[in-house]
Amino acid sequence: MGGMNRPSPHAERRERMVVMQLAERGIRDPAVLQAMRSVPRERFVEPGFEDFAYDDRALAIAQGQTISQPYIVALMIEEARLGPHDRVLEIGAGSGYAAAVLSRVVAHVVTIERNAVLARAAGERLAALGYGNVQVVAGDGSIGWPGRGRFDAILVAAGGPEVPSALKAQLVMGGRLVMPVGPLTDQRLVKLTRRGEASFEQEDIAAVHFVPLVGEQGWADGPALPTPRCF
């Protein structure tokens, strides 16, 4: 009978991940740690890979994309210096995991995914799990979401040759953008803080390796996307 209240194996792995992969490596923001502790990463990986959900690495998901390493997700969110009333734009929804974590930290998340199949699946998954403050959009994330106002922070889960000017323009004054930048084989995670209409302060965070940011202001590949659609 004593085992009836024992946490599930996934909950135990999640707690170990938070302690060993995040806190012990310098993630300090209590809101970020609690969000990573609360989101079931095993629900965002491919079927059959649940036991690997809390490994210290990225995992492949559908359509040739990846779910980022837990530490990188936490690092990017912490570096964005988010508050509970913030409105955040994420580029590269993937399976929806990072958006789910963000949704536990901020008021509203818009996440854009170029691949419509992934966007629809992420939207359905997030809705089913109760993440009601996340909006999933299928479209070209390299140009953000023009005409929908500015964001307190933008997180880009794909590497581009430079930070797209369209994304810079969608930051509020004082807004933060965190993104991998550089050649496909030699990316640096950088943070931009908007100081004026055309002035940005840039900080270098770490060496990283992400899938490429494909689109009008990223790496060129394939035809132009149709008008963005929400899921």
Z-matrix of the N, CA and C atoms (Angstrom, degrees):
N
C 1 1.463
C 2 1.527 1 111.24
N 3 1.364 2 116.38 1 -30.74
C 4 1.452 3 119.41 2 -176.95
C 5 1.506 4 113.01 3 -62.06
N 6 1.372 5 118.01 4 -25.13
C 7 1.454 6 120.50 5 -178.01
C 8 1.503 7 113.88 6 -80.88
N 9 1.348 8 117.83 7 -4.74
C 10 1.468 9 119.65 8 -175.81
C 11 1.527 10 111.57 9 -66.16
N 12 1.339 11 118.31 10 -28.35
C 13 1.457 12 121.19 11 -178.86
C 14 1.522 13 112.92 12 -99.55
N 15 1.302 14 116.25 13 9.17
C 16 1.468 15 119.94 14 -179.10
C 17 1.524 16 109.93 15 -71.47
N 18 1.351 17 118.46 16 137.61
C 19 1.460 18 120.45 17 178.52
C 20 1.527 19 111.24 18 -59.95
N 21 1.328 20 116.63 19 153.22
C 22 1.457 21 120.67 20 177.54
C 23 1.522 22 109.35 21 -66.88
N 24 1.347 23 117.66 22 157.55
C 25 1.473 24 119.77 23 177.05
C 26 1.525 25 112.19 24 -55.37
N 27 1.344 26 117.32 25 -36.84
C 28 1.463 27 119.37 26 179.51
C 29 1.517 28 110.98 27 -66.46
N 30 1.343 29 117.63 28 -39.73
C 31 1.458 30 120.33 29 178.53
C 32 1.523 31 111.02 30 -63.97
N 33 1.319 32 116.80 31 -38.65
C 34 1.467 33 120.26 32 178.09
C 35 1.521 34 110.84 33 -66.47
N 36 1.348 35 116.61 34 -42.18
C 37 1.465 36 120.09 35 178.23
C 38 1.527 37 110.73 36 -64.69
N 39 1.323 38 115.78 37 -37.56
C 40 1.467 39 119.83 38 -179.95
C 41 1.520 40 110.39 39 -63.93
N 42 1.325 41 116.75 40 -42.54
C 43 1.457 42 120.36 41 179.28
C 44 1.527 43 110.87 42 -64.78
N 45 1.331 44 117.45 43 -41.55
C 46 1.464 45 120.14 44 176.91
C 47 1.518 46 110.82 45 -62.38
N 48 1.332 47 116.45 46 -39.82
C 49 1.465 48 121.03 47 177.98
C 50 1.525 49 110.61 48 -59.44
N 51 1.337 50 116.48 49 -46.62
C 52 1.460 51 120.23 50 -178.80
C 53 1.525 52 110.95 51 -61.46
N 54 1.328 53 116.76 52 -42.77
C 55 1.463 54 120.75 53 -177.17
C 56 1.527 55 111.67 54 -73.49
N 57 1.338 56 116.28 55 -51.54
C 58 1.458 57 120.14 56 -169.59
C 59 1.526 58 113.93 57 -85.10
N 60 1.334 59 116.64 58 -38.65
C 61 1.457 60 119.41 59 -176.62
C 62 1.526 61 112.94 60 -89.41
N 63 1.329 62 116.95 61 -25.51
C 64 1.463 63 120.02 62 -174.34
C 65 1.526 64 111.86 63 -108.81
N 66 1.337 65 117.03 64 -67.17
C 67 1.465 66 120.48 65 -175.32
C 68 1.528 67 111.91 66 -59.71
N 69 1.327 68 116.90 67 -43.13
C 70 1.461 69 119.46 68 -178.23
C 71 1.527 70 112.72 69 -72.32
N 72 1.345 71 117.07 70 -12.29
C 73 1.470 72 120.32 71 178.17
C 74 1.523 73 111.75 72 -107.49
N 75 1.334 74 117.08 73 13.32
C 76 1.444 75 119.34 74 169.14
C 77 1.509 76 117.51 75 106.64
N 78 1.335 77 118.81 76 -0.22
C 79 1.466 78 119.54 77 175.20
C 80 1.526 79 107.46 78 -73.93
N 81 1.338 80 116.39 79 122.99
C 82 1.459 81 120.86 80 -172.38
C 83 1.519 82 114.53 81 -118.49
N 84 1.309 83 118.75 82 -24.26
C 85 1.468 84 121.44 83 -174.78
C 86 1.527 85 109.92 84 -61.20
N 87 1.338 86 118.59 85 117.01
C 88 1.471 87 120.53 86 -177.92
C 89 1.523 88 113.08 87 -59.60
N 90 1.340 89 117.23 88 -35.47
C 91 1.463 90 120.03 89 -179.80
C 92 1.520 91 111.19 90 -66.87
N 93 1.328 92 116.83 91 -37.63
C 94 1.468 93 120.86 92 178.67
C 95 1.519 94 110.18 93 -68.56
N 96 1.317 95 117.34 94 -45.81
C 97 1.466 96 120.81 95 179.64
C 98 1.525 97 110.92 96 -61.46
N 99 1.328 98 117.37 97 -41.48
C 100 1.458 99 120.16 98 179.90
C 101 1.523 100 110.73 99 -67.63
N 102 1.332 101 117.22 100 -38.94
C 103 1.464 102 119.87 101 178.11
C 104 1.523 103 111.20 102 -63.80
N 105 1.328 104 116.97 103 -43.07
C 106 1.464 105 120.53 104 178.49
C 107 1.527 106 110.62 105 -65.75
N 108 1.306 107 115.94 106 -30.47
C 109 1.470 108 121.03 107 178.48
C 110 1.536 109 111.60 108 -73.30
N 111 1.322 110 116.82 109 -26.98
C 112 1.463 111 119.90 110 -172.26
C 113 1.529 112 114.72 111 -94.06
N 114 1.335 113 117.91 112 -21.88
C 115 1.474 114 120.23 113 -174.27
C 116 1.528 115 109.90 114 -91.59
N 117 1.341 116 117.71 115 124.35
C 118 1.468 117 121.67 116 -178.08
C 119 1.530 118 111.76 117 -77.59
N 120 1.316 119 117.03 118 92.92
C 121 1.475 120 120.81 119 -176.18
C 122 1.522 121 112.03 120 -59.84
N 123 1.324 122 116.70 121 -26.87
C 124 1.470 123 119.74 122 -179.97
C 125 1.520 124 112.12 123 -63.26
N 126 1.334 125 117.79 124 -19.45
C 127 1.464 126 121.19 125 178.75
C 128 1.528 127 112.16 126 -83.74
N 129 1.330 128 117.24 127 -4.75
C 130 1.459 129 121.77 128 -175.69
C 131 1.522 130 113.21 129 -114.95
N 132 1.331 131 117.56 130 4.33
C 133 1.461 132 121.37 131 176.50
C 134 1.524 133 109.55 132 -102.91
N 135 1.314 134 116.33 133 170.61
C 136 1.454 135 120.74 134 -179.24
C 137 1.530 136 110.65 135 -68.51
N 138 1.343 137 117.96 136 147.66
C 139 1.466 138 120.95 137 176.60
C 140 1.529 139 110.94 138 -53.59
N 141 1.317 140 115.80 139 134.46
C 142 1.450 141 121.15 140 -178.13
C 143 1.518 142 113.78 141 95.07
N 144 1.346 143 116.56 142 -11.26
C 145 1.459 144 120.45 143 -178.40
C 146 1.533 145 111.97 144 -109.15
N 147 1.316 146 116.89 145 11.61
C 148 1.465 147 119.93 146 -176.80
C 149 1.528 148 112.99 147 -58.18
N 150 1.339 149 116.68 148 -36.76
C 151 1.462 150 119.12 149 -178.57
C 152 1.524 151 113.02 150 -69.47
N 153 1.341 152 116.93 151 -12.66
C 154 1.464 153 121.01 152 178.83
C 155 1.528 154 111.91 153 -101.93
N 156 1.343 155 116.78 154 2.86
C 157 1.465 156 120.90 155 -171.85
C 158 1.522 157 113.13 156 -59.81
N 159 1.334 158 117.99 157 -30.33
C 160 1.460 159 120.17 158 -175.77
C 161 1.523 160 112.65 159 -106.72
N 162 1.343 161 116.17 160 16.54
C 163 1.462 162 119.97 161 171.83
C 164 1.528 163 109.31 162 -66.69
N 165 1.316 164 116.12 163 154.49
C 166 1.461 165 122.43 164 -178.33
C 167 1.529 166 110.48 165 -84.58
N 168 1.324 167 115.67 166 61.87
C 169 1.468 168 120.37 167 -177.82
C 170 1.517 169 110.03 168 -166.00
N 171 1.331 170 114.51 169 162.85
C 172 1.461 171 120.15 170 172.21
C 173 1.521 172 108.90 171 -74.04
N 174 1.331 173 116.19 172 155.11
C 175 1.457 174 121.60 173 177.84
C 176 1.526 175 109.49 174 -128.55
N 177 1.326 176 115.49 175 146.34
C 178 1.459 177 120.12 176 176.53
C 179 1.525 178 110.06 177 -71.09
N 180 1.338 179 114.65 178 141.09
C 181 1.462 180 120.46 179 171.77
C 182 1.529 181 107.39 180 -124.98
N 183 1.311 182 117.54 181 -169.62
C 184 1.468 183 121.51 182 -176.19
C 185 1.528 184 111.58 183 -65.26
N 186 1.330 185 114.80 184 162.97
C 187 1.467 186 123.25 185 173.66
C 188 1.536 187 113.03 186 61.49
N 189 1.343 188 116.33 187 27.84
C 190 1.456 189 120.25 188 175.81
C 191 1.517 190 115.13 189 71.19
N 192 1.332 191 118.56 190 18.31
C 193 1.461 192 122.61 191 -179.29
C 194 1.527 193 110.77 192 -105.93
N 195 1.317 194 116.55 193 -177.10
C 196 1.463 195 120.39 194 -177.21
C 197 1.523 196 111.12 195 -136.11
N 198 1.326 197 115.17 196 158.40
C 199 1.465 198 122.48 197 166.77
C 200 1.527 199 105.00 198 -102.96
N 201 1.320 200 116.32 199 125.96
C 202 1.462 201 121.00 200 -170.97
C 203 1.525 202 112.32 201 -66.56
N 204 1.323 203 114.93 202 155.19
C 205 1.457 204 123.63 203 173.28
C 206 1.532 205 109.21 204 -53.38
N 207 1.333 206 119.30 205 136.27
C 208 1.468 207 120.61 206 -178.58
C 209 1.520 208 113.79 207 -52.25
N 210 1.324 209 117.26 208 -42.33
C 211 1.460 210 120.16 209 -178.96
C 212 1.524 211 111.70 210 -60.24
N 213 1.329 212 117.45 211 -41.27
C 214 1.460 213 120.83 212 -178.85
C 215 1.521 214 110.51 213 -67.03
N 216 1.332 215 117.49 214 -39.53
C 217 1.465 216 120.68 215 176.50
C 218 1.522 217 109.82 216 -59.13
N 219 1.319 218 116.68 217 -48.71
C 220 1.467 219 120.95 218 -179.15
C 221 1.519 220 111.49 219 -65.44
N 222 1.332 221 117.45 220 -40.60
C 223 1.461 222 121.60 221 -179.29
C 224 1.526 223 111.03 222 -61.82
N 225 1.332 224 116.52 223 -46.87
C 226 1.461 225 120.09 224 -178.80
C 227 1.527 226 111.30 225 -63.26
N 228 1.327 227 116.21 226 -41.03
C 229 1.464 228 119.42 227 -179.72
C 230 1.523 229 110.32 228 -67.95
N 231 1.322 230 117.70 229 -42.71
C 232 1.459 231 120.25 230 179.07
C 233 1.521 232 111.39 231 -63.74
N 234 1.342 233 117.28 232 -42.31
C 235 1.457 234 120.44 233 -179.21
C 236 1.522 235 112.14 234 -65.10
N 237 1.329 236 117.62 235 -24.74
C 238 1.468 237 120.97 236 179.29
C 239 1.516 238 112.41 237 -73.72
N 240 1.341 239 117.93 238 -10.70
C 241 1.466 240 123.09 239 176.11
C 242 1.535 241 111.23 240 51.42
N 243 1.318 242 115.25 241 62.29
C 244 1.463 243 121.62 242 -172.34
C 245 1.524 244 112.36 243 -87.84
N 246 1.339 245 114.47 244 153.39
C 247 1.452 246 121.48 245 175.86
C 248 1.520 247 110.53 246 -122.38
N 249 1.319 248 117.76 247 165.31
C 250 1.472 249 121.40 248 -173.60
C 251 1.521 250 114.34 249 -67.10
N 252 1.326 251 118.47 250 -15.46
C 253 1.468 252 120.64 251 -179.60
C 254 1.530 253 112.44 252 -104.05
N 255 1.316 254 116.89 253 6.10
C 256 1.464 255 120.46 254 -174.77
C 257 1.526 256 112.92 255 -73.78
N 258 1.314 257 113.74 256 153.04
C 259 1.462 258 123.35 257 172.47
C 260 1.524 259 106.55 258 -112.09
N 261 1.334 260 116.83 259 123.09
C 262 1.460 261 121.82 260 -170.04
C 263 1.518 262 110.84 261 -121.93
N 264 1.333 263 115.50 262 139.56
C 265 1.456 264 122.70 263 173.13
C 266 1.522 265 108.19 264 -107.94
N 267 1.330 266 115.93 265 126.21
C 268 1.461 267 121.04 266 174.79
C 269 1.522 268 108.25 267 -111.28
N 270 1.326 269 116.00 268 136.59
C 271 1.457 270 121.59 269 176.95
C 272 1.523 271 107.85 270 -109.43
N 273 1.336 272 115.69 271 118.84
C 274 1.458 273 120.79 272 -178.62
C 275 1.512 274 111.62 273 99.25
N 276 1.335 275 116.33 274 73.45
C 277 1.467 276 120.41 275 -176.13
C 278 1.516 277 112.79 276 -65.68
N 279 1.339 278 116.73 277 -36.39
C 280 1.457 279 119.13 278 -175.74
C 281 1.517 280 111.06 279 57.61
N 282 1.306 281 116.63 280 -126.09
C 283 1.467 282 120.94 281 179.37
C 284 1.528 283 112.20 282 -84.71
N 285 1.344 284 117.33 283 -8.05
C 286 1.463 285 121.05 284 -179.52
C 287 1.517 286 114.70 285 99.29
N 288 1.328 287 118.24 286 0.79
C 289 1.465 288 120.52 287 -173.74
C 290 1.527 289 112.68 288 -63.34
N 291 1.330 290 117.77 289 -52.88
C 292 1.466 291 119.48 290 -177.56
C 293 1.523 292 110.97 291 -62.42
N 294 1.335 293 116.73 292 -36.31
C 295 1.467 294 119.71 293 177.46
C 296 1.522 295 110.72 294 -62.98
N 297 1.327 296 116.85 295 -38.67
C 298 1.462 297 120.46 296 177.58
C 299 1.522 298 110.81 297 -63.29
N 300 1.337 299 116.70 298 -43.07
C 301 1.466 300 119.86 299 178.02
C 302 1.528 301 110.04 300 -63.44
N 303 1.328 302 116.65 301 -46.72
C 304 1.460 303 120.67 302 178.02
C 305 1.526 304 111.76 303 -56.37
N 306 1.321 305 115.77 304 -38.90
C 307 1.469 306 120.18 305 -176.18
C 308 1.518 307 112.82 306 -64.68
N 309 1.329 308 117.64 307 -20.60
C 310 1.457 309 121.24 308 176.70
C 311 1.530 310 111.95 309 -85.18
N 312 1.334 311 117.29 310 -6.47
C 313 1.459 312 121.95 311 -176.84
C 314 1.523 313 111.92 312 -109.60
N 315 1.348 314 117.22 313 -34.27
C 316 1.468 315 121.94 314 -172.63
C 317 1.525 316 110.78 315 -121.01
N 318 1.338 317 115.03 316 175.54
C 319 1.463 318 120.34 317 -176.93
C 320 1.518 319 112.75 318 -77.50
N 321 1.346 320 117.75 319 -40.10
C 322 1.455 321 120.02 320 -174.84
C 323 1.524 322 110.01 321 -150.74
N 324 1.336 323 115.59 322 140.20
C 325 1.461 324 122.54 323 179.83
C 326 1.518 325 109.25 324 -126.15
N 327 1.327 326 116.14 325 130.35
C 328 1.463 327 122.00 326 167.73
C 329 1.518 328 106.13 327 -111.11
N 330 1.319 329 117.51 328 124.50
C 331 1.451 330 120.69 329 179.82
C 332 1.521 331 109.87 330 -121.54
N 333 1.330 332 116.63 331 129.12
C 334 1.462 333 122.68 332 -175.72
C 335 1.523 334 109.31 333 -108.29
N 336 1.321 335 115.92 334 131.93
C 337 1.460 336 122.67 335 179.90
C 338 1.530 337 109.27 336 -128.45
N 339 1.316 338 116.25 337 125.38
C 340 1.462 339 121.16 338 -178.50
C 341 1.524 340 112.19 339 -65.44
N 342 1.327 341 116.29 340 -37.96
C 343 1.466 342 120.90 341 -176.94
C 344 1.523 343 109.85 342 -84.04
N 345 1.338 344 116.92 343 114.86
C 346 1.464 345 121.02 344 -175.10
C 347 1.522 346 112.48 345 -63.76
N 348 1.333 347 117.57 346 -32.21
C 349 1.464 348 120.77 347 178.50
C 350 1.527 349 109.73 348 -64.06
N 351 1.333 350 116.34 349 -47.15
C 352 1.462 351 120.02 350 178.18
C 353 1.524 352 111.40 351 -65.40
N 354 1.337 353 116.71 352 -40.14
C 355 1.463 354 120.23 353 -179.30
C 356 1.520 355 110.98 354 -59.99
N 357 1.323 356 116.45 355 -46.27
C 358 1.464 357 119.42 356 -179.38
C 359 1.530 358 110.83 357 -64.35
N 360 1.330 359 116.78 358 -43.37
C 361 1.466 360 119.90 359 -179.72
C 362 1.526 361 110.82 360 -64.55
N 363 1.347 362 116.95 361 -41.50
C 364 1.462 363 120.15 362 179.16
C 365 1.520 364 110.90 363 -64.07
N 366 1.336 365 116.80 364 -42.18
C 367 1.461 366 120.05 365 178.92
C 368 1.511 367 112.14 366 -61.50
N 369 1.322 368 116.56 367 -43.54
C 370 1.458 369 120.43 368 179.52
C 371 1.524 370 111.20 369 -66.28
N 372 1.335 371 116.49 370 -40.93
C 373 1.471 372 120.62 371 -179.14
C 374 1.527 373 110.64 372 -65.25
N 375 1.319 374 116.80 373 -47.19
C 376 1.465 375 120.30 374 -179.07
C 377 1.521 376 111.28 375 -62.59
N 378 1.329 377 116.67 376 -40.68
C 379 1.468 378 119.95 377 178.36
C 380 1.522 379 110.90 378 -64.33
N 381 1.328 380 116.48 379 -43.60
C 382 1.460 381 120.45 380 -178.30
C 383 1.527 382 112.03 381 -64.13
N 384 1.344 383 116.40 382 -31.56
C 385 1.465 384 120.76 383 -179.22
C 386 1.521 385 112.84 384 -88.87
N 387 1.332 386 116.93 385 -1.54
C 388 1.451 387 120.08 386 173.86
C 389 1.514 388 116.51 387 88.61
N 390 1.342 389 117.40 388 19.50
C 391 1.461 390 119.83 389 178.19
C 392 1.525 391 108.88 390 -89.02
N 393 1.327 392 115.23 391 76.52
C 394 1.454 393 120.96 392 -170.63
C 395 1.514 394 115.10 393 -76.52
N 396 1.330 395 118.84 394 -10.20
C 397 1.461 396 120.26 395 179.73
C 398 1.528 397 112.41 396 -99.70
N 399 1.341 398 116.22 397 23.32
C 400 1.467 399 121.98 398 176.01
C 401 1.522 400 109.06 399 -116.30
N 402 1.321 401 116.28 400 131.18
C 403 1.464 402 122.47 401 175.06
C 404 1.515 403 107.89 402 -114.57
N 405 1.340 404 117.32 403 125.04
C 406 1.456 405 122.70 404 -179.91
C 407 1.522 406 109.38 405 -101.48
N 408 1.327 407 115.79 406 131.01
C 409 1.461 408 122.17 407 -178.89
C 410 1.520 409 108.60 408 -124.28
N 411 1.332 410 117.41 409 133.25
C 412 1.463 411 122.02 410 172.79
C 413 1.518 412 107.85 411 -92.28
N 414 1.318 413 117.77 412 120.06
C 415 1.456 414 120.66 413 -178.90
C 416 1.512 415 111.43 414 176.44
N 417 1.320 416 116.39 415 -172.46
C 418 1.456 417 123.77 416 -178.25
C 419 1.525 418 109.23 417 -84.67
N 420 1.314 419 116.35 418 100.99
C 421 1.454 420 120.41 419 -177.04
C 422 1.514 421 113.86 420 -66.97
N 423 1.331 422 118.60 421 -19.74
C 424 1.466 423 120.08 422 -178.44
C 425 1.525 424 112.00 423 -66.42
N 426 1.337 425 117.23 424 -18.75
C 427 1.467 426 120.10 425 176.81
C 428 1.529 427 111.24 426 -108.38
N 429 1.332 428 116.63 427 7.21
C 430 1.456 429 120.62 428 177.43
C 431 1.518 430 112.35 429 66.77
N 432 1.327 431 114.68 430 -139.22
C 433 1.472 432 120.76 431 -179.04
C 434 1.519 433 108.26 432 -131.54
N 435 1.329 434 117.00 433 75.09
C 436 1.469 435 120.92 434 -174.34
C 437 1.524 436 112.17 435 -57.92
N 438 1.316 437 114.95 436 143.28
C 439 1.450 438 120.17 437 176.18
C 440 1.506 439 115.17 438 81.02
N 441 1.317 440 118.22 439 2.56
C 442 1.468 441 121.24 440 -179.03
C 443 1.526 442 112.22 441 -108.13
N 444 1.309 443 116.67 442 22.31
C 445 1.457 444 120.05 443 178.16
C 446 1.516 445 111.89 444 87.78
N 447 1.326 446 114.40 445 177.39
C 448 1.458 447 120.73 446 -179.35
C 449 1.529 448 110.80 447 -99.58
N 450 1.317 449 115.06 448 160.79
C 451 1.455 450 121.76 449 -175.51
C 452 1.525 451 110.58 450 -118.30
N 453 1.323 452 115.13 451 149.36
C 454 1.462 453 120.13 452 176.65
C 455 1.526 454 111.58 453 -70.25
N 456 1.323 455 115.89 454 -29.63
C 457 1.463 456 119.88 455 178.41
C 458 1.528 457 109.21 456 -153.72
N 459 1.327 458 115.14 457 151.36
C 460 1.456 459 122.64 458 175.72
C 461 1.520 460 107.22 459 -130.88
N 462 1.332 461 116.73 460 128.39
C 463 1.457 462 122.82 461 176.20
C 464 1.515 463 108.47 462 -117.49
N 465 1.322 464 116.78 463 129.05
C 466 1.461 465 121.76 464 -175.81
C 467 1.517 466 109.20 465 -115.52
N 468 1.336 467 116.49 466 115.72
C 469 1.465 468 121.84 467 -176.19
C 470 1.518 469 111.20 468 -97.66
N 471 1.339 470 116.11 469 41.77
C 472 1.465 471 122.43 470 176.62
C 473 1.519 472 106.83 471 -159.17
N 474 1.338 473 116.51 472 147.52
C 475 1.452 474 120.60 473 -174.51
C 476 1.511 475 112.94 474 -92.27
N 477 1.331 476 116.10 475 132.51
C 478 1.455 477 121.38 476 178.26
C 479 1.516 478 111.68 477 -118.34
N 480 1.341 479 117.18 478 165.25
C 481 1.464 480 120.05 479 178.67
C 482 1.523 481 112.34 480 -67.18
N 483 1.339 482 116.75 481 -25.35
C 484 1.451 483 123.38 482 176.04
C 485 1.526 484 107.67 483 -159.40
N 486 1.310 485 117.06 484 171.17
C 487 1.459 486 119.94 485 177.18
C 488 1.526 487 108.62 486 -75.52
N 489 1.328 488 119.13 487 121.93
C 490 1.461 489 120.85 488 -178.21
C 491 1.526 490 111.96 489 -60.18
N 492 1.334 491 115.37 490 135.33
C 493 1.459 492 119.89 491 178.55
C 494 1.522 493 111.42 492 -62.12
N 495 1.345 494 116.96 493 -31.35
C 496 1.467 495 120.54 494 179.21
C 497 1.518 496 110.85 495 -63.03
N 498 1.319 497 117.94 496 -36.84
C 499 1.461 498 120.62 497 179.32
C 500 1.518 499 110.75 498 -72.64
N 501 1.321 500 117.46 499 -40.25
C 502 1.465 501 120.11 500 176.87
C 503 1.529 502 110.73 501 -56.52
N 504 1.336 503 115.48 502 -41.26
C 505 1.461 504 120.69 503 -176.63
C 506 1.516 505 112.48 504 -67.66
N 507 1.333 506 117.66 505 -18.33
C 508 1.460 507 121.11 506 -176.57
C 509 1.523 508 113.12 507 -97.05
N 510 1.329 509 117.01 508 11.35
C 511 1.463 510 121.92 509 174.77
C 512 1.527 511 110.56 510 -92.88
N 513 1.313 512 116.99 511 140.73
C 514 1.464 513 121.13 512 169.98
C 515 1.526 514 108.66 513 -69.87
N 516 1.329 515 117.13 514 166.26
C 517 1.455 516 119.85 515 173.42
C 518 1.531 517 108.71 516 -63.24
N 519 1.306 518 115.40 517 129.16
C 520 1.454 519 120.24 518 -175.51
C 521 1.515 520 113.13 519 85.32
N 522 1.334 521 117.41 520 -2.08
C 523 1.460 522 121.75 521 -179.65
C 524 1.519 523 111.87 522 -69.16
N 525 1.328 524 115.85 523 154.73
C 526 1.456 525 122.19 524 -176.82
C 527 1.523 526 111.04 525 -116.95
N 528 1.323 527 116.01 526 140.27
C 529 1.463 528 122.02 527 175.55
C 530 1.524 529 108.03 528 -125.73
N 531 1.341 530 116.65 529 129.30
C 532 1.462 531 122.05 530 179.10
C 533 1.516 532 107.84 531 -120.34
N 534 1.356 533 116.45 532 126.52
C 535 1.467 534 119.93 533 -171.17
C 536 1.522 535 110.86 534 -160.30
N 537 1.343 536 118.31 535 143.83
C 538 1.463 537 120.75 536 170.52
C 539 1.527 538 110.32 537 -79.21
N 540 1.335 539 116.39 538 134.24
C 541 1.462 540 122.02 539 -176.13
C 542 1.521 541 109.53 540 -134.45
N 543 1.352 542 115.35 541 141.81
C 544 1.454 543 120.03 542 175.15
C 545 1.511 544 112.24 543 131.64
N 546 1.332 545 117.07 544 -176.57
C 547 1.458 546 120.83 545 177.32
C 548 1.527 547 111.45 546 -57.61
N 549 1.326 548 116.17 547 158.73
C 550 1.466 549 120.16 548 -175.54
C 551 1.526 550 112.43 549 -58.85
N 552 1.331 551 117.21 550 -26.66
C 553 1.462 552 120.11 551 -176.57
C 554 1.524 553 113.51 552 -104.89
N 555 1.332 554 118.40 553 2.67
C 556 1.460 555 120.49 554 -175.22
C 557 1.523 556 109.67 555 -149.97
N 558 1.321 557 116.27 556 70.46
C 559 1.459 558 120.91 557 -175.51
C 560 1.534 559 111.28 558 -96.48
N 561 1.328 560 114.41 559 149.94
C 562 1.453 561 121.79 560 172.42
C 563 1.519 562 108.50 561 -120.50
N 564 1.319 563 116.49 562 135.57
C 565 1.450 564 120.52 563 173.80
C 566 1.526 565 107.31 564 -80.74
N 567 1.341 566 116.18 565 121.30
C 568 1.451 567 120.49 566 -177.73
C 569 1.523 568 109.97 567 -121.45
N 570 1.336 569 114.80 568 158.92
C 571 1.455 570 121.63 569 175.50
C 572 1.512 571 109.09 570 -126.33
N 573 1.334 572 115.95 571 126.49
C 574 1.450 573 122.50 572 174.94
C 575 1.517 574 109.27 573 -107.36
N 576 1.324 575 116.79 574 136.96
C 577 1.458 576 122.14 575 173.28
C 578 1.521 577 107.87 576 -119.97
N 579 1.323 578 116.00 577 126.58
C 580 1.466 579 119.84 578 -177.80
C 581 1.523 580 110.11 579 -77.00
N 582 1.340 581 116.03 580 122.51
C 583 1.459 582 121.75 581 -179.58
C 584 1.522 583 112.64 582 -107.87
N 585 1.331 584 117.31 583 -15.52
C 586 1.456 585 121.88 584 179.63
C 587 1.511 586 109.00 585 -165.98
N 588 1.329 587 116.89 586 -177.77
C 589 1.464 588 119.61 587 -178.10
C 590 1.525 589 111.88 588 -57.55
N 591 1.328 590 116.89 589 -35.71
C 592 1.460 591 119.84 590 -177.88
C 593 1.529 592 112.48 591 -130.10
N 594 1.323 593 117.49 592 17.53
C 595 1.464 594 119.78 593 -178.99
C 596 1.524 595 110.89 594 -122.31
N 597 1.337 596 114.88 595 135.35
C 598 1.457 597 122.24 596 -176.68
C 599 1.526 598 109.11 597 -137.33
N 600 1.305 599 114.78 598 138.67
C 601 1.467 600 121.06 599 173.84
C 602 1.518 601 108.42 600 -96.33
N 603 1.337 602 117.68 601 130.86
C 604 1.460 603 120.85 602 -177.17
C 605 1.523 604 111.11 603 -115.48
N 606 1.336 605 114.93 604 136.92
C 607 1.462 606 122.20 605 176.30
C 608 1.519 607 109.21 606 -124.51
N 609 1.312 608 115.85 607 142.84
C 610 1.461 609 121.87 608 175.64
C 611 1.527 610 108.32 609 -93.66
N 612 1.353 611 116.77 610 132.40
C 613 1.465 612 120.27 611 -175.51
C 614 1.529 613 112.09 612 -107.82
N 615 1.341 614 117.02 613 -54.99
C 616 1.469 615 118.55 614 -173.97
C 617 1.525 616 110.35 615 -168.24
N 618 1.320 617 115.72 616 162.16
C 619 1.459 618 121.34 617 170.85
C 620 1.520 619 108.34 618 -79.06
N 621 1.338 620 116.54 619 135.79
C 622 1.465 621 121.35 620 -177.33
C 623 1.524 622 109.27 621 -143.34
N 624 1.332 623 114.67 622 172.33
C 625 1.463 624 119.91 623 174.26
C 626 1.519 625 108.14 624 -142.22
N 627 1.331 626 116.29 625 112.99
C 628 1.459 627 123.24 626 -179.15
C 629 1.522 628 110.27 627 -121.30
N 630 1.335 629 115.21 628 162.71
C 631 1.459 630 120.23 629 170.15
C 632 1.528 631 107.74 630 -64.45
N 633 1.342 632 118.91 631 155.94
C 634 1.465 633 120.73 632 -176.96
C 635 1.517 634 113.79 633 -71.74
N 636 1.336 635 115.18 634 145.14
C 637 1.453 636 122.07 635 171.92
C 638 1.524 637 107.56 636 -81.93
N 639 1.319 638 116.36 637 107.82
C 640 1.462 639 121.74 638 -177.24
C 641 1.518 640 109.16 639 -99.01
N 642 1.325 641 116.95 640 132.89
C 643 1.458 642 119.33 641 177.87
C 644 1.509 643 112.45 642 157.50
N 645 1.310 644 114.76 643 -173.76
C 646 1.467 645 121.98 644 -175.49
C 647 1.522 646 112.40 645 -57.04
N 648 1.349 647 117.26 646 -38.58
C 649 1.460 648 120.72 647 179.83
C 650 1.527 649 112.13 648 -114.71
N 651 1.324 650 115.04 649 25.80
C 652 1.461 651 120.99 650 175.29
C 653 1.515 652 108.85 651 -126.35
N 654 1.327 653 116.77 652 -141.62
C 655 1.456 654 121.96 653 174.69
C 656 1.523 655 108.72 654 -81.72
N 657 1.318 656 117.84 655 133.97
C 658 1.461 657 122.24 656 -177.55
C 659 1.517 658 110.52 657 -75.51
N 660 1.335 659 115.68 658 134.99
C 661 1.466 660 120.45 659 176.38
C 662 1.515 661 109.31 660 -170.51
N 663 1.306 662 117.43 661 117.41
C 664 1.467 663 120.82 662 173.38
C 665 1.515 664 113.33 663 82.24
N 666 1.327 665 116.20 664 178.26
C 667 1.470 666 121.96 665 -177.76
C 668 1.510 667 112.20 666 -72.73
N 669 1.330 668 114.34 667 163.16
C 670 1.459 669 119.67 668 176.12
C 671 1.511 670 110.06 669 -63.53
N 672 1.328 671 116.15 670 149.73
C 673 1.459 672 120.74 671 -179.59
C 674 1.519 673 111.27 672 -83.22
N 675 1.319 674 117.93 673 152.86
C 676 1.452 675 120.10 674 174.79
C 677 1.528 676 111.06 675 -72.06
N 678 1.315 677 116.54 676 178.75
C 679 1.462 678 121.67 677 177.84
C 680 1.527 679 110.35 678 -54.30
N 681 1.352 680 117.58 679 136.06
C 682 1.471 681 119.63 680 -178.42
C 683 1.525 682 112.19 681 -55.30
N 684 1.340 683 115.74 682 143.92
C 685 1.451 684 123.02 683 177.34
C 686 1.514 685 109.76 684 -123.32
N 687 1.318 686 116.42 685 142.27
C 688 1.463 687 121.69 686 179.02
C 689 1.515 688 110.95 687 -95.93
N 690 1.325 689 115.74 688 145.80
C 691 1.471 690 121.47 689 176.40
C 692 1.515 691 109.22 690 -125.67
